[in-house]
Amino acid sequence: SSIQNYLEPPLKPLGTLNPTNFHNNYTSFKNHTYYSDFKLRTLKRTARRLGLAYRKHRTPGMLRLFQIALAAARERMTELRQTDWEKFVNGLNAHTPLSRAWRDINRIKGNRTGQIAHPHPLHRANELVSAWAATSSYDNLPSTTQAKLNDKYDARERLVCFMLSKADDCNIPFTNYELDAALTKGNSTSPGEDGITYNILRLLCRVPGNPLLELYNMRYVTGELPQSWTNSFIIPIPKPNQQNAFRPISLTSCLCKTFERMILNRLMYRIKQFLSPRLHGFMHGRSVHHCIATFLTLHTDSSYTTFLDLKSAFDVANRHVIISELARMDVGGWLLRWIKGYLSNRKSSVLFQGHRSVTKDFELGTPQGGVLSPTLFNILINALLNAMPSQPHHYVISFADDIMIHTTGFSNTQNILNHVLASCQDLGLIISTDKTKILNRRPPRQRGTVRQIQLHDGSLLEYVSRYRYLGFEVPLLGPVVTRLCRQYEERLRALRVVAGFHPR
């Protein structure tokens, strides 16, 4: 009761958050379950206050209150840790990724492996941003691809200008309901360059008059985006089992990402009917399991399966082609104008080991980390799927940039790949011939002399006996058994460590 009486004054905030500081204290506590417990935070706050009070008034009664509060906080933390441990153990099953299991085991054992400090982090950051900016440069495209894009530029631009001036039923302001729905989906992620978090946006919605909604509607009508919405800084994430290889993950403005969710709902309402049923990924009801199930249904011993690899697909996605494809889908007015502004004037810098590089312009690509980016990239892949001829002897499935082409004969495979190459050049996409593989499952006695698939540019595609498609390996029976035995042995090692035995 004494502690409850002490809690009667209003609780003070834990401290002010500097929105410009990306690495704040909250970030280091996010991954611990017990720090998100309200009761524990209250007990720790009480213990701190009683500790400060005891420093001023060193009486036995105040000391006793401080000890009681401290013991209650420790008891609550022990309880939460026990609950978290039981949840972790119960969550280990046959479907748990092995990488996640080992990561948690090493964290429990205290084995932390951090990234090795670079001797010149600022120089490395400038190297990374220059390399990624060069990849997304228009001049980096093959000359044949540039020529085809230039030939169709004027026709696409006329279509876009016509749809921008067209009256559209989406030319209406957004409502409070749409804003609330978008904020509900906003998780506690790192802020962008402006430092504004989702919690700040939720507080702004409580201000009388809702100035946040007025700001969004003003930007929606004009189609002009602030520079802080189109600027981002890239966090290089190391690729597994690859040295000096990073995956660029962009941190964009939470203010912009919230509006992207509102835009996305209206956009999907307009274009859903135009999307190909062969398009999967980033869509409700079209997951990776649907791709694998369709592949197994089509896969026969008399078939050729081509696994098409697009080189730096997200980084070289042509924005003008995306806008023109949206115009073909009858998207116009304010909605098309805003998306065009969203894809224009994109600038990024790299944050590497606490050092920030110079800012570079990115001509091509969709910003990785944006809410709209996966859907806009799907628009480009949808155009590629629709450009392929509909014939009974082939079938195409796409999950993001992982494209599988199923054909029933050599000549059909050759023809469809030539058509795909021409369509990719029209859309500004690049086929990586080194990573594109063909799986021939015909019986050995029927294969005869292997005939090489050759594209128009003279590239030869490699035949393989197995291929890993969306995490599912498609090999012959012997390699399947070998792979399963190896996977089970790796999982047994993790279980031995949990049980307290040597992993070997």
Secondary structure, 3 states (H helix, E strand, C coil): CHHHHHCCCCCCCCCCCCCCCCCCHHHHHCCCHHHHCHHHHHHHHHHHHHHHHHHHCCCHHHHHHHHHHHHHHHHHHHHHHHHHHHHHHHCCCCCCCHHHHHHHHHHHHCCCCCCCCCCCHHHHHHHHHHHHHHHCCHHHCCHHHHHHHHHHHHHHHHHHHHHHCCCCCCCCCCCHHHHHHHHHCCCCCCCCCCCCCHHHHHHHCCCCCCHHHHHHHHHHHHCCCCHHHHEEEEEEEECCCCCCCEEEEEECCHHHHHHHHHHHHHHHHHHHHHCCCCEECCCCCCCHHHHHHHHHHHCCCCCEEEEEEECCHHHHCCHHHHHHHHHHCCCCHHHHHHHHHHHCCCEEEEEECCEECCCEECCCCCCCCCCCHHHHHHHHHHHHHHHCCCCCCEEEEEECCEEEEEECCHHHHHHHHHHHHHHHHHHCCCECCCCCEEEECCCHHHHCCCCCCECCCCCECEEECCEEECCEEECCHHHHHHHHHHHHHHHHHHHHHHHCCCCC
